[in-house]
């Protein structure tokens, strides 16, 4: 599968495997890209914080 992105595949000299072990993550459920862009633009033009939708925390 690595051949699709890297010439030489997994044995290419510029390919490295990195392991992450998360403990916690934060997620936001938005109305989509258009709603996100609207909220960012509105916040940049005014003094209010953007409404990024529902927010949650996930513990691993």
C-alpha positions in Angstrom: 0.0 0.0 0.0 2.9 2.4 0.7 3.8 2.2 -3.0 0.8 4.3 -3.8 2.4 7.3 -2.0 6.1 6.6 -1.8 8.4 5.4 -4.6 10.1 2.3 -3.1 7.1 1.6 -0.8 7.7 0.8 2.8 11.5 0.4 2.2 11.9 4.0 0.8 14.6 5.9 2.8 12.2 8.8 3.5 9.4 6.7 5.0 9.2 6.4 8.8 6.7 4.7 11.1 5.5 6.8 14.1 3.5 5.4 16.9 1.1 7.6 18.8 -0.6 6.6 22.0 -3.4 9.2 22.7 -5.0 9.5 26.1 -7.6 12.1 25.2 -9.1 13.8 22.1 -11.6 16.6 21.5 -14.1 16.5 18.7 -16.5 19.1 17.2 -19.6 18.1 15.1 -20.2 21.0 12.7 -22.9 21.7 10.1 -20.3 21.2 7.3 -17.6 23.2 5.5 -19.9 26.1 4.5 -21.2 26.5 8.0 -17.7 26.4 9.4 -16.4 29.0 7.0 -19.4 31.3 7.8 -18.8 31.1 11.5 -15.0 31.8 11.1 -15.8 34.8 8.8 -18.5 36.1 11.3 -16.1 35.8 14.2 -13.3 37.7 12.3 -15.7 40.5 11.5 -17.1 40.9 15.0 -16.3 40.3 18.7 -18.1 37.0 19.2 -16.5 33.5 19.2 -17.5 31.2 16.4 -20.1 28.5 17.0 -18.3 25.3 16.1 -21.2 23.0 16.8 -21.4 20.2 19.3 -18.2 19.6 21.3 -17.2 16.4 23.1 -14.2 14.8 24.8 -13.1 11.2 24.2 -10.9 9.4 26.6 -8.9 6.4 25.4 
